[in-house]
Every structure is written in C-alpha cells, then in structure tokens.
Amino acid sequence: MSLRFRLNLLITIMFLLILGAGALLVIHHARGAVEEETRSTANLTLNLLEVALGRSGPEASALPAILAHLARFEETRHLHIDLLRPDGTRESGFPETSISRSPAAPGWFVQLVEPPPLKLTRNIAPTQDNYGLLVVIEADPADEITEAWSEARNMLGLLVVFCLLANCLVYVTIGRSLKPISSILMALDNIERGDYRSRLPHITLPELNVIVEKFNHMAEVLERSRAQNRALAQRSLAIQEQERRYLAHELHDELGQSISAIKALAVTIGQRAANEPEILQSTQTISNTSQRIYDVVRGMMRRLRPVILDELGLVPALQNIIDEWNDRHGEAFCRFDSEGEFSDLNDEARINVFRIVQEALTNISKHAHATDVSISLTRTTPADPTPAPWLRIAISDNGGGFDPLQTPSGLGLLGMRERAEALNGHFELTSTPGKGVTIQISLPISGESRHVRQG
C-alpha cells in the first residue's frame, strides 16, 4: 500500500467522520426544531381558542360559536382539530378529514426527526345545544418535517460537496507533493544499475529536499570512488601485464637460452661419443628432456604474453587461441567473426580484449557444458565523427546458463567486468537457466569515459 493511498485513505476516513458528525448535528437540530414548532403551534392554537370562546359569552349559541371559532384555524398548519361528542364520535373537524398528511421527505429522515405524538384537549361546558363537547388539538408535523428536510438536504448537500472537493484537493496536493518520490526512486534504480552520474533537481518541500541533497552527495561520492577504483584497476592491470611481459622475456632470454644450450651440448657430446652407446643414450635423454622443458616454458610464455598478439595483431591472436580451444574441446565448436579495422588499438586495449576472450573460453569449458559457442568482434564507426568509435565484443553459448540474481558471479566474470570497466566500457550479462549465456561488452576506442551498465 503506497504512502499516497494511505494518506488519502486516512483523510477520506476523517472527512467521512466529519460528514457523519455534521449529519447527526443537522438531524438533531431538525428534530428539535420540528418538535418545538409543532408544540408551540398547538399550544398557541389552544390558547387562542380559549380566548375566542371566552369572548363569545354565554348568551351566544354554543355550537355555532364553537364551529365559527374552529373554522378560523382551518388554514393552520401542523394541526388537526377535532370536535368530539361525549360518546367519542366526531362532531366536526378541521381539516375535515382526520387522515394525516405525509411529509415530502425520505422515510429514514422522517423516522429520525419525527417528534412523539402530541395531543391537547379542552372541555367545553355543556349547554342546551353542545352536549358537553371536547376539543382535541393533535400536532401534525408533516409540513414542518418537509421544511426541515429541505433545509437539511441543502445543508447535507453542501457538506457532501465540501468534503468531496476538499478530499479531491487533498488528493491532488498530496500527489503533487509526493511526485518527487518517483524521481528519487528512478534515481536510486539508476544508482543500482551503476549510473552514478544521476542527480536530482531541487525540491521545494524542505523534508524531501534534504533527501535530495543527501542523495546527490552520495552519488557524487560514489562516482568519485568509482573513478578512483577504475584508475586503480587500470593501473593494477597494466602493472600485471608488465610483470607478465617481463617474466615472458626472462623465460625466453634466460631459461630458453639455457635449455637450448643444454640441448646443444647434449647433441655435441652425442656426436663425439658415437661409438659409446651408453653415453649416446644419455645424451639423447638429455636432449628429449630439454625439448620437453622448452615446450613447457614456451607454453608458459604464451600464457604470460602471447607473442602473436605483438607480432600479428589482435584478430590473428584471437583466432589462434580459438583454434587451439577447438582442438582441445572436440565436443564443442567456437565460431569467430570480426568486422572492422583494429590495428589502431593501443597495447592496453589489445591485451585486455585478448584476456577477456581468453577468460570467457575458460569459463565456458569449465561451467557451460556448451556445444556451440560464438564470439564476434565488431568496430562501430558512427556517421557523425564527433562520437568516438566503439569496439563491441559479443560472446554467447548454448550451455546450461544460470540465474544472475541467484548465482554469485565467479572470479572469471568479475575479472572480465573489471577489465571492461577499467577501459570505461559497458559490461552486460544476460542468462537464463537452460538457455545459455550472452555477454555484450562495448569499449570506447578513444578511451573516453562512458556510462557503464552492469548486467
């Protein structure tokens, strides 16, 4: 449940409570007004009737006088006036029908505001023509309830409209106030993907602006730290390759020459002792052993620093290690394609691309159990000369694959990612269990820093 929804839910509940309290207050006042109005009208009518009868005097004919006085209250609202005989039968009434009128209001409102029944009576002294009549004044709140409903309806309608408008205004205001949170979440997602250049604009809300300032400071620190880590990794890789080159040269110059000298001496001794079989056998053993040691040393030199990379360039070096990998793995085949010119790559870029492909082949042979592997090397040159050209490496296999979110990256993948990022490039890995692995690496040939996306 989002914060905006919860806030609006609480405010809506508060408005509903206010609306309910307002409705109860309006109904309470309406009920009091109806009861007070009907009671006062009935009392007033009874008092006026008593005054009128008192003025008529005893000499007047009682019944015609009573009826004349009652007729004056014909138009009186809220009342039913009946003139009853001593036996309870109706002599006359105003209005003529005793049926109560129905108020023009909903039933629930009538039940809530209708007052208790009110009846007022007055006995008329018996004379020769009135038999001792009884005047019964009964309150009829129908008209008053109708008026109360009209006023209450307007008041309740105004209250409902106010609550709806206020709730809509609060909803819009909260939405606009919380809108920067979406920007903050997007910026955090960018940080998670490695885009440390993300920055948030100034926000007018002080509470959220504090978060914005802290976020921008955090992103700046992370960007600076990443730049330092890249520089450190680049320097570390450069030193590592320098050490490998130095060791390869030492092995070639010192150990290689020494082994060649041992082999030459063994051949010379064998030639001089051609008539001594034991010595000849020993020299042959020394020569074979020297050759095996030299082959091992040459393999070590090739792993430390591929000579073909310096002599023939990047594409022949990659084709060579891929051919050797195919020879060693008869159950799988790796296809290699290249497009573009790569002769202008500096030494650092060449050796890192070579190591990335080398590490990828090692990972595939150890973990993928693939039968089909594809590696492509492409140089993309934009039509606009302003952007730098890119070197793109695509490596894919049809092996078992894995879930990148559940399986931690091994040292091989981390090393490939580190080399790509050290050259200010992109590294993106996509994989699904059972559907192999695809790695996309893009490196700016000019060496300019670009956005790094981590897969």
C-alpha positions in Angstrom: 0.0 0.0 0.0 1.6 3.3 -1.2 2.1 6.3 1.1 -0.2 8.4 -1.1 -3.0 5.8 -0.9 -2.7 5.5 2.9 -2.7 9.3 3.4 -5.7 9.7 1.2 -7.5 6.8 2.9 -6.9 8.4 6.4 -8.1 11.8 5.1 -11.1 10.2 3.5 -12.0 8.5 6.7 -11.6 11.8 8.6 -13.9 13.5 6.1 -16.4 10.7 6.4 -16.4 11.1 10.2 -16.8 14.9 9.8 -19.7 14.3 7.4 -21.3 11.8 9.8 -20.9 14.2 12.7 -22.4 17.0 10.6 -25.3 14.9 9.5 -26.0 13.9 13.1 -25.9 17.5 14.2 -28.2 18.6 11.4 -30.7 15.9 12.2 -30.5 16.7 15.9 -31.3 20.4 15.2 -34.0 19.4 12.7 -35.7 17.1 15.2 -35.6 19.8 17.9 -37.0 22.4 15.5 -39.8 20.2 14.4 -40.8 19.3 17.9 -40.6 22.9 19.2 -42.5 24.2 16.2 -45.4 21.7 16.4 -45.6 22.1 20.2 -45.6 25.9 20.1 -48.2 25.9 17.3 -50.5 23.5 19.2 -50.2 25.5 22.4 -50.8 28.8 20.7 -53.9 27.4 18.9 -55.3 26.1 22.2 -54.7 29.5 23.9 -56.3 31.4 21.0 -59.3 29.0 21.1 -59.8 29.6 24.8 -59.6 33.3 24.4 -62.1 33.2 21.5 -64.5 31.0 23.4 -64.2 33.2 26.5 -65.2 36.3 24.5 -68.2 34.7 22.9 -70.1 35.0 26.1 -72.7 32.6 27.5 -75.6 34.1 25.7 -74.3 33.0 22.3 -75.4 29.7 20.9 -72.6 27.4 21.9 -72.2 25.0 18.9 -72.3 27.6 16.1 -69.9 29.8 18.1 -67.5 26.9 18.6 -67.6 25.9 14.9 -67.1 29.5 13.9 -64.1 29.8 16.1 -62.6 26.5 14.9 -63.2 27.4 11.2 -60.8 30.3 11.8 -58.0 27.7 12.3 -58.8 25.9 9.1 -55.6 27.0 7.4 -53.4 26.5 10.5 -50.5 24.1 9.5 -49.2 21.3 11.6 -52.5 20.7 13.4 -55.6 18.5 13.3 -58.5 20.0 15.3 -61.4 17.6 16.1 -64.7 18.4 17.9 -65.8 15.2 19.7 -69.1 14.4 21.3 -69.3 12.9 24.8 -69.6 9.4 23.3 -66.3 9.9 21.3 -67.9 10.4 17.9 -66.6 13.2 15.7 -68.9 16.2 15.5 -66.7 18.2 13.2 -63.0 18.7 12.3 -60.6 21.0 10.7 -59.4 19.9 8.3 -62.5 17.9 7.5 -60.5 14.7 7.1 -58.6 13.3 10.0 -56.0 11.5 7.8 -52.6 12.8 8.5 -50.6 14.2 5.6 -47.4 12.5 4.5 -44.2 14.7 4.6 -42.3 15.1 1.4 -39.1 13.6 2.9 -37.3 10.2 2.9 -38.6 7.7 5.3 -35.3 7.4 7.2 -35.3 11.2 7.8 -39.0 11.1 9.0 -38.2 8.4 11.5 -35.2 10.3 12.8 -36.8 13.7 13.3 -40.5 12.9 13.9 -41.4 14.0 17.4 -43.6 12.0 19.8 -47.4 12.3 19.3 -48.8 15.5 20.8 -52.4 15.9 21.8 -54.0 18.9 23.6 -57.6 18.8 24.8 -60.2 21.3 26.1 -63.6 20.6 27.5 -66.4 22.9 26.6 -69.0 23.4 29.3 -72.3 21.7 28.3 -75.2 23.8 27.1 -78.6 23.1 25.6 -77.0 22.5 22.1 -73.5 21.4 22.6 -73.9 18.3 24.8 -70.6 19.0 26.5 -68.1 18.8 23.6 -64.4 18.1 23.7 -61.9 20.0 21.5 -58.8 17.8 20.6 -55.8 19.5 19.0 -53.4 17.0 17.5 -50.0 18.0 16.2 -49.2 17.1 12.6 -45.5 17.6 11.9 -45.7 16.7 8.2 -45.2 20.3 6.9 -42.5 21.0 9.5 -40.7 17.8 8.6 -40.9 18.8 4.9 -39.4 22.2 5.7 -36.7 20.6 7.9 -35.8 18.1 5.2 -35.5 20.9 2.6 -33.1 22.8 4.9 -31.2 19.6 6.0 -30.9 18.5 2.4 -29.3 21.7 1.4 -27.0 21.6 4.4 -26.1 18.0 3.9 -25.6 18.5 0.2 -23.3 21.5 0.9 -21.4 19.4 3.4 -21.0 16.5 1.0 -19.8 18.8 -1.8 -17.4 20.4 0.6 -16.0 17.0 1.7 -15.7 15.8 -1.9 -13.9 19.0 -3.1 -11.7 19.1 0.0 -10.8 15.4 -0.5 -10.0 15.9 -4.2 -7.9 18.9 -3.4 -6.0 17.0 -0.7 -5.6 14.1 -3.1 -4.1 16.3 -5.8 -2.0 18.2 -3.3 -0.6 15.0 -1.8 0.0 13.6 -5.3 2.0 16.7 -6.4 3.9 16.8 -3.1 4.8 13.1 -3.3 5.6 13.3 -7.1 9.3 13.8 -6.4 9.4 10.4 -4.7 9.1 8.8 -8.1 12.1 10.7 -9.3 14.0 9.7 -6.3 13.1 6.0 -6.9 14.2 6.3 -10.5 17.5 7.8 -9.5 18.0 5.0 -7.0 17.4 2.5 -9.7 20.0 4.3 -11.9 22.5 4.1 -9.0 21.7 0.4 -8.6 22.5 -0.1 -12.3 25.8 1.8 -11.9 24.8 5.2 -13.3 26.5 7.3 -10.6 26.0 10.5 -12.7 22.3 10.6 -11.8 21.4 13.8 -9.9 18.1 15.0 -8.5 16.8 18.6 -9.0 16.0 20.9 -6.1 12.6 20.3 -4.5 10.5 22.9 -2.8 9.5 20.6 0.1 12.2 21.0 2.8 11.8 17.4 4.0 12.3 15.9 0.6 14.9 18.4 -0.4 17.1 17.1 2.5 16.9 13.7 0.9 17.7 15.1 -2.5 20.8 16.9 -1.1 22.0 13.7 0.6 21.3 11.6 -2.5 23.3 14.0 -4.7 26.1 14.0 -2.3 26.1 10.2 -2.1 26.0 9.9 -5.9 28.9 12.3 -6.2 31.0 10.3 -3.7 30.1 7.0 -5.5 31.1 8.5 -8.8 34.3 9.8 -7.5 35.1 6.4 -5.8 34.3 4.5 -8.9 36.6 6.7 -11.0 39.3 6.1 -8.4 38.6 2.4 -8.4 38.7 2.3 -12.2 42.0 4.2 -12.3 43.4 1.8 -9.6 42.1 -1.3 -11.5 43.5 0.0 -14.8 46.9 0.7 -13.1 46.8 -2.7 -11.5 46.1 -4.5 -14.8 48.8 -2.5 -16.5 51.3 -3.5 -13.8 50.2 -7.1 -14.0 50.6 -7.2 -17.8 54.0 -5.5 -17.5 55.1 -8.2 -15.0 53.8 -10.9 -17.3 55.7 -9.4 -20.2 58.8 -9.2 -18.1 58.5 -12.8 -16.9 57.9 -14.0 -20.5 61.0 -12.1 -21.7 63.1 -13.5 -18.8 61.9 -17.0 -19.5 62.7 -16.6 -23.2 66.0 -14.9 -22.7 67.4 -16.8 -19.7 65.7 -20.1 -19.3 65.0 -20.6 -23.0 68.6 -19.9 -24.0 69.9 -22.1 -21.2 67.7 -25.0 -22.3 68.8 -24.5 -25.9 72.4 -24.5 -24.7 71.9 -27.8 -22.7 70.3 -29.4 -25.7 73.2 -28.2 -28.0 75.8 -29.6 -25.6 73.9 -32.9 -25.4 73.9 -33.1 -29.2 77.6 -32.3 -29.3 78.5 -34.9 -26.7 76.4 -37.5 -28.6 78.3 -36.8 -31.8 81.7 -37.2 -30.1 80.6 -40.4 -28.3 79.0 -42.0 -31.3 80.9 -45.3 -30.5 79.7 -45.4 -26.9 76.1 -46.5 -26.7 75.6 -45.6 -23.0 76.8 -42.1 -23.4 74.8 -41.7 -26.7 71.6 -42.9 -24.9 72.2 -40.4 -22.0 72.7 -37.5 -24.4 69.5 -38.4 -26.2 67.6 -38.5 -22.9 69.0 -35.1 -22.0 68.1 -33.7 -25.4 64.5 -35.0 -25.2 64.1 -33.7 -21.6 65.4 -30.3 -22.6 62.9 -30.2 -25.5 60.0 -31.1 -23.2 61.1 -28.4 -20.7 61.4 -25.9 -23.6 57.9 -26.8 -24.8 56.6 -26.2 -21.2 58.4 -22.9 -21.0 57.2 -21.8 -24.4 53.6 -22.6 -23.3 54.1 -20.6 -20.1 55.5 -17.7 -22.2 52.5 -17.9 -24.5 50.1 -17.7 -21.5 52.1 -14.9 -19.9 52.3 -12.8 -23.0 51.0 -14.0 -26.4 53.8 -13.2 -28.8 51.4 -13.5 -31.8 49.5 -10.5 -30.3 52.5 -8.3 -30.6 53.7 -9.7 -33.9 50.4 -10.1 -35.9 47.8 -8.1 -34.0 44.5 -8.7 -32.2 42.4 -10.7 -34.7 45.1 -13.3 -35.5 45.8 -13.7 -31.8 42.1 -14.3 -31.0 41.7 -16.7 -34.0 44.8 -18.6 -32.7 43.5 -19.2 -29.2 40.1 -20.1 -30.5 41.6 -22.6 -32.9 43.6 -24.1 -30.0 40.4 -24.2 -27.9 38.5 -26.0 -30.6 41.4 -28.6 -30.9 41.2 -29.3 -27.1 37.4 -29.5 -27.0 36.1 -31.9 -29.6 32.6 -31.9 -28.1 32.1 -28.2 -28.8 32.9 -25.7 -31.5 33.6 -22.0 -31.3 32.9 -19.7 -34.2 34.7 -16.4 -34.5 33.8 -13.4 -36.7 35.4 -10.0 -36.9 34.3 -6.8 -38.7 36.3 -3.6 -38.9 39.9 -2.5 -38.5 41.6 -2.9 -35.2 45.2 -2.0 -35.9 44.9 1.4 -34.2 44.1 -0.1 -30.8 46.7 0.7 -28.2 48.6 -2.1 -26.4 46.4 -1.8 -23.3 43.2 -2.3 -25.2 44.6 -5.2 -27.2 45.8 -7.2 -24.3 42.6 -6.6 -22.3 40.4 -7.7 -25.1 42.6 -10.8 -25.5 42.3 -11.6 -21.8 38.5 -11.1 -21.8 38.1 -13.7 -24.7 40.6 -16.0 -23.1 38.7 -15.9 -19.7 35.4 -16.4 -21.5 36.7 -19.5 -23.2 38.0 -20.8 -19.9 34.6 -20.2 -18.2 32.7 -22.0 -21.0 34.9 -25.0 -20.8 34.6 -25.3 -17.0 30.9 -24.4 -16.4 28.8 -24.1 -19.5 28.8 -27.6 -21.0 28.0 -26.0 -24.3 28.2 -27.5 -27.8 28.0 -24.2 -29.7 29.9 -21.1 -28.9 30.0 -17.8 -30.9 32.4 -14.9 -30.5 32.3 -11.8 -32.6 34.5 -8.6 -32.7 33.0 -5.5 -34.3 34.1 -2.0 -34.7 31.3 0.5 -35.0 32.0 3.9 -36.5 29.2 6.5 -36.2 28.3 8.6 -39.2 28.8 11.7 -37.1 32.6 11.9 -36.4 32.0 13.6 -33.0 31.2 10.4 -31.1 34.1 8.0 -30.6 34.1 4.6 -32.3 33.3 1.6 -30.2 34.8 -1.9 -30.0 32.0 -4.4 -29.4 32.6 -8.0 -28.2 29.7 -10.5 -28.2 30.2 -13.9 -26.6 27.3 -16.4 -26.4 26.9 -20.2 -25.8 24.1 -22.7 -25.7 25.1 -24.1 -22.4 23.2 -24.6 -19.1 23.1 -21.0 -18.2 22.2 -19.7 -14.7 20.2 -17.1 -12.9 22.4 -14.0 -12.4 20.2 -12.8 -9.5 20.6 -16.1 -7.6 24.1 -17.2 -8.6 27.0 -15.1 -7.4 29.5 -14.1 -10.1 32.7 -16.1 -10.1 36.2 -14.7 -10.4 36.2 -15.1 -14.1 33.2 -12.9 -14.7 34.4 -10.4 -12.2 37.7 -10.2 -13.9 36.0 -9.7 -17.3 33.8 -7.0 -15.8 36.8 -5.3 -14.1 38.8 -5.2 -17.4 35.8 -3.7 -19.3 35.2 -1.1 -16.7 38.9 -0.3 -16.4 38.6 0.7 -20.1 35.5 2.8 -19.4 33.3 0.3 -21.2 30.0 -1.4 -20.8 29.6 -5.0 -19.5 26.2 -6.6 -19.8 25.5 -10.3 -19.0 22.2 -12.0 -19.7 21.4 -15.6 -18.9 18.5 -17.9 -18.2 18.8 -21.4 -16.8 18.8 -23.9 -19.6 19.2 -21.2 -22.3 22.9 -20.4 -22.2 24.8 -17.1 -21.5 25.3 -14.0 -23.6 27.9 -11.4 -22.8 27.9 -8.0 -24.5 31.0 -5.8 -24.0 31.4 -2.3 -25.5 34.7 -0.4 -25.2 35.3 3.2 -26.4 38.3 3.0 -28.7 39.2 6.6 -27.9 39.3 5.8 -24.2 36.7 8.4 -23.3 34.6 7.7 -20.3 31.1 6.5 -20.9 28.1 5.3 -18.9 28.7 1.8 -17.5 25.8 -0.6 -17.4 26.2 -3.8 -15.4 24.2 -6.8 -16.2 
